[in-house]
Amino acid sequence: MPDAPVGADGGAAFAHAAALSPTLSPLTSAPAPSTAPLPLPVPGRAPAGATAIMEPVSESSRTRRRMTGAERREQLIQVGRALFADKGFDGTSVEEIAASAKVSKPVVYEHFGGKEGIYAVVIDREMQRLLSLVTQALSASHARVKLERAALALLQYIEESSEGFRILVRDSHAASGTGTFASLISDIASQVEDVLADEFRERGYDPKFAPMYAQMLVGMTALTGQWWLDVRTPRREEVAAHLVNLSWNGLKGLDSDPGLTGATRGLVLTPSAESRTPRPTEREAKEQEKLRREQEKAREREQRERARLLERRQRELEKLKEREQRERAKELERQLKEQEKLRREQEKARERELRERAKELERRQRELEKTREREQR
């Protein structure tokens, strides 16, 4: 590399070092640097002894740095997350993801195998984040505090991760494996079910109804969250307070043996004469039965295809994790090699410095002996 230009401060430092060099200890002193002025570089002219003129380097080429594999994957995940939230899975293409990330399509396929791989990672991250917040909220000791913190956890997630929540509440896609928001609500309801079962036992209610009440509470909170996602008013804590007001006060006055009033019990509503459907003929009944069987077969095929797709997505996700681990191991190995190389270079530099000091000490000793001989003569 070319030497850096030396200004007035640098020249003064060299001169000061040269002036002090005779007084240095023989063991620590080094040869005095030359006090001759260093040639200053002239713009547009190569330094003396150079055989070629360096081309000017643009600012962008100096600052650009090639992303690592992990950084590139994270960039694609964040780009895909924003597009999925805005356009949905079906409305997003690999071309859009590549264009937004300023990479080519093969880069996306190399890291994730397609948009399905990115979608699966995004869904997994969002579900884990929301489930983690709700799980922390339900670790409180008092039942009402659990309800308050669980409602706040959902609203906090919606406020801080609106894009992620929009992705979760969209219609489930086969690429996500199972129903995204539905399966997440089911997981949360399972935790709430355990809380309600304990409360029911303490208050003398039948705990077998805890799963049903858990679905009611979680469903009410989730639908309120979907509504609040767009309106964003009133404030988060105020919405949570109203949710807890309805659920807690309703649970507080819970009837141990609920039933309908006499005016409603046993009531079966019948449609008006204009809206009644005429009884189908035998032929129409057979066609309807045939259509029902075909629809049932279609649903079974779709379920099998989703199961196969889920299994394939899981295998791809495992491969991605293995690939990340291998790349991390390679990166660690590379860093260790660089550290070892730097250590060897430093060791060689220390050895050279010791040899130079030894030579300098030996030279000074010879000069001292010659001086003594001359004095003796």
SULPE-V970578 format. One line per field, one symbol per residue. ss: DSSP state (~ for helix, > for strand, _ for the rest). psi: psi as a letter, one per 20 degrees, with the letter a starting at -180 (. if undefined). burial: I if it has 16 or more other ideal C-beta (glycine too) atoms within 10 Angstrom, else O. A space follows every 10 residues. Layout:
ss = ???
psi = ???
burial = ???
This chain:
ss = _______~~~ ~~~~~~~~~~ ~~~_______ __________ __________ ________~~ ~~~_____~~ ~~~~~~~~~~ ~~~~~~~___ ___~~~~~~~ ~___~~~~~~ ~~__~~~~~~ ~~~~~~~~~~ ~~~~~~~___ __~~~~~~~~ ~~~~~~~~~~ _~~~~~~~~_ ___~~~___~ ~~~~~~~~~~ ~~~~~~~~~~ ~~~___~~~~ ~~~~~~~~~~ ~~~~~~~~~~ ~____~~~~~ ~~~~~~~~~~ ~~________ __________ __~~~_____ _~~~~~~~~~ ~~~~~~~~~~ ~~~~~~~~~~ ~~~~~~~~~~ ~~~~~~~~~~ ~~~~~~~~~~ ~~~~~~~~~~ ~~~~~~~~~~ ~~~~~~~~~~ ~~~~~~_
psi = qqqqqpahgg hhgggghhhi hhiqqhhiqr ppqpjppqpq pppipqrpiq iqppqqpqgh hhhpppqrgg hgghghghgh ggghhgirgh iprhgggggh ilrrghgghg hijahhgggg ggggggghgg hgghgghjir hqghhggghg ghgghgghgh mggghhghir ppqhhifrpf hghghggghh ghggghgghg ghjjroiiig gghghggggg gghhghghhh hkparghggh ghghgggghg hhkpphmqrr rhihpjpoqq qrhhippqpq rgghgggggg hggghggggg gggghhgghg gghgghgggg gggggghhgg ggggghgggg ghggghghgg gggggghggg ggghgghggh ggghhh.
burial = OOOOOOOOOO OOOIOOOOOO OOOOOOOOIO OOOOOOOOOO OOOOOOOOOO OOOOOOOOOO OOOOOOOOIO OIIOIIIOII IIIIIOOOIO OIOIOIIIOI IOIOOOIIOO IIIOIIIIII IIIOOIIOOI IOIIOOIIOO OOIOOIIIII IIIIIIIIOO IOIIIIIIII OIIIIIIOOI IOIIIOOIIO IIIOIIIOII OOOOIOIOOI IOIIIOIIOO IIOIIOOIOO OOOOOIOOII OOIIOOIOOO IOOOOOOOOO OOOOOOOOOO OOOOOOOOOO OOOOOOOOOO OOOOOOOOOO OOOOOIOOII OOIOOIIOOI OOOOOOOOOO OOOOOOOOOO OOOOOOOOOO OOOOOOOOOI OOOOOOOOOO OOOOOOO
